[in-house]
């Protein structure tokens, strides 16, 4: 997921989506990782894949809130935070 975030910062949508998808499918993917992966995939223009990731996350923990993820993203540049917030709205997180 770190690589996905790095590619997002660089504006590499395809690579960001690729690494986000890999992270989300990993057997150790926890809710925060899946939430971040879904947001990145939406940002990268893959809303269907993002919805699938979010659905798996919600199935595992229906009460998970993206507020927990956003509380840890204090060091992201403002423009990235705005883009993730827009994805959050689109995904209903």
Secondary structure, 3 states (H helix, E strand, C coil): CHHHHHHHHHCCHHHHHHHHHHHHHCCCCCHHHHHHHHHHHHHCCCHHHHHHHHHHHHHHCCCCCHHHHHCCCCCCCHHHHHHHHHHHHHHCC
